[in-house]
Amino acid sequence: MRGNKSKPDEIKVIQGTFRPDRANSDAPSAPSGLPDTPHWLSERAAELFAHLSAVLDALSIASPVDVHMLAMLASRLEEIEILTAVIEDCGRTYQSESGLWKARPEVAQRSEAMRHAQSLLTEFGLSPATRNRVSAGKPAQQNPFAALDS
């Protein structure tokens, strides 16, 4: 039986569950910033990559070192779109040469791509369940009357 995956200390701090006695003081920290889009991504996957990068940047968790995980996620999301189009065009089943009705292989392929994409989304904190566990600090509100004090 597997236990829970370990979370980065940054996520634990945001969630309020960070404990210094359990932290690895020698763990490397990831630099912040947007990753560059890999050249090997298709046009659609590159669009998804840019969108995901912007979302992570807005959440203040974007890092260039996550480029490969983000590229895998973008590729999987594109694959889901492609397989969904095939299923919509051809249906979920087909009749074999022997007359038996069988599930289209694209259905299982899409299901696997969805499972992998969900796992990657969770890694980035981009699922409703993982997002609800994060309490990111909101920026301080500016006092509209502060300028009148001068």
C-alpha positions as CSV (number, residue, x, y, z in Angstrom):
1,M,0.0,0.0,0.0
2,R,1.3,3.4,-0.9
3,G,1.2,6.5,1.4
4,N,0.4,10.0,0.4
5,K,2.8,11.7,-2.0
6,S,5.1,14.2,-0.4
7,K,4.3,17.9,-1.1
8,P,6.9,20.6,-1.7
9,D,7.5,22.8,1.4
10,E,6.2,25.8,-0.5
11,I,2.8,24.2,-0.8
12,K,2.8,23.2,2.9
13,V,3.6,26.9,3.8
14,I,0.7,28.1,1.7
15,Q,-1.6,25.4,3.2
16,G,-0.5,26.2,6.8
17,T,0.8,22.7,7.4
18,F,4.5,23.4,7.2
19,R,6.5,22.1,10.2
20,P,10.2,23.1,10.4
21,D,11.1,19.9,12.2
22,R,9.9,17.8,9.2
23,A,11.4,20.0,6.5
24,N,14.5,19.1,4.5
25,S,16.8,22.1,5.1
26,D,19.0,20.9,2.2
27,A,16.2,20.7,-0.3
28,P,16.7,22.9,-3.4
29,S,14.3,25.7,-4.1
30,A,12.8,26.2,-7.5
31,P,13.3,29.6,-9.1
32,S,10.1,31.5,-10.0
33,G,9.2,32.5,-13.5
34,L,7.6,31.3,-16.6
35,P,9.1,28.2,-18.4
36,D,9.9,28.5,-22.1
37,T,7.7,26.5,-24.4
38,P,9.5,23.4,-25.7
39,H,10.0,23.5,-29.5
40,W,8.7,19.9,-29.9
41,L,5.2,20.7,-28.8
42,S,2.5,20.9,-31.5
43,E,0.8,24.2,-32.1
44,R,-2.2,23.3,-30.0
45,A,-0.1,21.8,-27.2
46,A,2.0,25.0,-27.2
47,E,-1.3,27.0,-26.7
48,L,-2.3,24.8,-23.8
49,F,1.3,25.1,-22.4
50,A,1.0,28.9,-22.5
51,H,-2.4,28.9,-20.9
52,L,-1.3,26.6,-18.1
53,S,1.9,28.6,-17.5
54,A,-0.2,31.8,-17.2
55,V,-2.5,30.0,-14.6
56,L,0.5,28.9,-12.6
57,D,2.0,32.3,-12.8
58,A,-1.2,33.9,-11.5
59,L,-1.1,31.5,-8.6
60,S,2.5,32.4,-8.0
61,I,3.8,28.8,-8.4
62,A,5.2,29.0,-11.9
63,S,8.8,27.8,-12.3
64,P,11.0,27.2,-15.3
65,V,12.2,23.9,-13.8
66,D,8.6,22.5,-14.3
67,V,8.9,22.8,-18.1
68,H,8.8,19.0,-18.7
69,M,5.9,18.2,-16.4
70,L,4.0,21.1,-17.9
71,A,4.8,20.0,-21.4
72,M,3.6,16.4,-20.6
73,L,0.3,17.9,-19.2
74,A,-0.2,20.1,-22.3
75,S,0.5,17.1,-24.6
76,R,-2.0,14.9,-22.6
77,L,-4.7,17.6,-22.8
78,E,-4.2,17.9,-26.5
79,E,-4.4,14.1,-26.8
80,I,-7.7,14.1,-24.9
81,E,-9.1,16.7,-27.4
82,I,-8.0,14.6,-30.4
83,L,-9.3,11.3,-29.0
84,T,-12.6,13.0,-28.0
85,A,-13.0,14.3,-31.6
86,V,-12.4,10.7,-33.0
87,I,-15.0,9.3,-30.5
88,E,-17.5,11.9,-31.4
89,D,-17.0,11.3,-35.2
90,C,-16.8,7.5,-35.1
91,G,-18.7,6.5,-31.9
92,R,-17.6,4.5,-28.9
93,T,-18.0,1.1,-30.5
94,Y,-17.4,-0.5,-33.9
95,Q,-18.4,-3.8,-35.5
96,S,-15.5,-6.1,-36.2
97,E,-15.2,-8.2,-39.3
98,S,-16.6,-11.2,-37.4
99,G,-19.7,-9.1,-36.6
100,L,-19.0,-8.6,-32.9
101,W,-19.4,-5.1,-31.5
102,K,-16.2,-3.9,-29.7
103,A,-15.2,-0.8,-27.9
104,R,-13.1,1.6,-30.0
105,P,-9.4,1.7,-28.8
106,E,-9.7,5.5,-28.6
107,V,-12.0,5.2,-25.7
108,A,-9.4,3.4,-23.5
109,Q,-6.7,5.7,-24.8
110,R,-8.7,8.8,-23.8
111,S,-9.5,7.3,-20.4
112,E,-5.8,6.7,-19.8
113,A,-4.8,10.2,-21.0
114,M,-7.5,11.7,-18.7
115,R,-6.1,9.7,-15.7
116,H,-2.6,10.9,-16.4
117,A,-3.7,14.5,-17.0
118,Q,-5.7,14.5,-13.7
119,S,-2.6,13.3,-11.9
120,L,-0.5,16.0,-13.5
121,L,-3.1,18.7,-12.7
122,T,-3.1,17.5,-9.1
123,E,0.7,17.8,-9.0
124,F,0.4,21.5,-9.9
125,G,-2.5,22.0,-7.5
126,L,-4.9,22.6,-10.4
127,S,-7.8,20.4,-9.3
128,P,-10.7,21.6,-7.2
129,A,-9.7,19.3,-4.3
130,T,-6.0,20.4,-4.2
131,R,-6.9,24.0,-4.9
132,N,-9.2,24.1,-1.9
133,R,-6.4,22.9,0.3
134,V,-4.3,25.9,-0.6
135,S,-4.7,29.2,1.2
136,A,-2.7,31.6,-0.8
137,G,-2.3,35.0,0.8
138,K,-4.2,37.8,-0.9
139,P,-2.4,41.1,-1.7
140,A,-3.0,43.8,0.8
141,Q,-5.8,46.2,-0.1
142,Q,-4.7,49.8,-0.7
143,N,-6.3,52.4,1.5
144,P,-8.2,54.7,-0.8
145,F,-7.9,57.5,1.8
146,A,-4.2,57.2,2.3
147,A,-3.4,60.0,-0.2
148,L,-5.6,62.4,1.8
149,D,-3.3,62.1,4.9
150,S,-0.5,64.1,3.1
